[in-house]
Amino acid sequence: MASSSSLRSSSLFLFLILSSIFSFGFSTRTITNYTLSIREATIKDIKQSFERNQLTSRQLVQYYLREIARLNGLLKGIIEVNPDALLQADAADNERKCKVNGSLPNLHVVPREAGVVEKLRKAGAIILGKASLSEWANFRSTTATSGFSPRGGQGKNPYVLSATPCGSSSGSAISVAANLVTVSLGTETDGSILCPSSFNSVVGLKPTVGLTSRVGIIPVTPRQDTIGPICRTISDAVYVLDAIVGFDSNDEATRHASYYIPSGGYKRFLNPYGLKGKRLGIVRNPFFKIAQGLGLGQTFDNHLHTLRRQGAIVVENLQIANIDVILIVTASGEAVAIVTEFKLSLNAYLKELVASSVRSLADIIAFNLKFPDLELTDKIGQDIFLAAQATNGIGAQEKAALANLENLSKNGLEKLMRDYKPDAVVTPRADASSVYAIGGFPAIIVPAGYDSQGVPIGISIRGLKGSEGKLIEIAYAFEQATKIRKPPSFKP
């Protein structure tokens, strides 16, 4: 969320979450004769520890605060810690003693707090802090580095510190991967959940646009923006997804998308045999060629064998029509559409702030020019901002771009799904993100291996709107069959 007091806080719309009741934890301490290890612990592990009185919310929060103090100076994954986290942990412990489940009624909630944060609080979550990210969701400048913001500094990949953490939700992925927090949220317009999840060996779940509320989140384009979990396991991502989906009267897109939510939620799709009988479409061109160029071609061919052994029907060598156009944002029309939508939606967002001297994109551009040393304006620039500011609403050019995006989606992925009827499409890494971004489609990325230098790589499982249940079944079964993720190594 944007801060009304500091323009430089405007990129802080990614939330790190801990839970008091609906999840989490593990401590290196011995409590009631039971030794727990928080590192890599899942929501289920931690919840059981709470129920057995082997762990308290205070102990859990204290552990993460110590880890943040120890590692965040190096990784720069967290930009701000909630000063009330321990007080909220104590309140959660008191509620649990009284056997109260659900919301935390004694905690102050700011009016019009982000919709997903309100849902998390109602589920019993403690918001531990805010994650760093590529400034302005990598939408300020074409020359900015992934994971960098003037306030947060350069985020580091905890596996190989010299490797990119990718972005824009870099801090969320870094913090989960390095066990600075149990779970996190990220936002995605085009690749911003999937890419950092791939590079940091975590699970990223990009929901169908509208499945989760975007209220309170700085927008890029409501047509593509979505909020989803970044976690260490599929099950954790699903528990978080169940907590944050649903209708929000302040986000019209959630009205239709809420019909996609299955009765009983998404946890029922955590089926270790979920690959059996699933049709999986494999789009090799150009995505497997990219993997081969990185020396990972055999890794993904091995994964296809695993999918088959687990009972999946693998449909090879499918083609997405006009894929070369879709993957170039300036050719598809995505760039033209987004810069215009960004100005319109950001100005509307800023005008609603309760107290702020910043009310428009023009104000932000002026701020960056006024404080070039603070914002590294001379080094990074703000060419995307300037392009957006030069737009003048949705005119003929923008309408043509939007129509082209719709046609590319209908004649591309949607036609492939109609013709071959796969339950999902599988590709390496997050390189196909634009295919799913322009259609508002969901995707899950799962840890799939490490290159020769130790840099992680993920496998993407994607489908059409509302197909989260199938994607979860496939992703969970793959994860359980491979169990590839390992803790970070912090190599130079």
Secondary structure, 3 states (H helix, E strand, C coil): CCCCCCHHHHHCCCEEEEECCCCCCCCCCEECCEECCCCCCCHHHHHHHHHCCCCCHHHHHHHHHHHHHHHHHHHCCEEEECCCHHHHHHHHHHHHHCCCCCCCCCCCCCCCCCHHHHHHHHCCEEEEEEECCCHHHHCCCCCCCCCEECCCEECCCCCECCCCCCCCCHHHHHHHHCCCCCEEEEEECCCCCHHHHHHCCCEEEECCCCCECCCCCCCCCCCCCEEEEEECCHHHHHHHHHHHECCECCECHHHHHHHHCCCCCCHHHCCCCCCCCCEEEECCCCHHHHHHHCCCHHHHHHHHHHHHHCCCEEECCCCCCCHHHHCCHHHHCHHHHHHHHHHHHHHHHHHCCCCCCCCCHHHHHHHHHHCHHHHCHHHHCCHHHHHHHCCCCCCHHHHHHHHHHHHHHHHHHHHHHHHHCCCEEEEECCCCHHHHHCCCCCEEEEEEEECCCCCEEEEEEECCCCCHHHHHHHHHHHHHHHCCCCCCCCEC
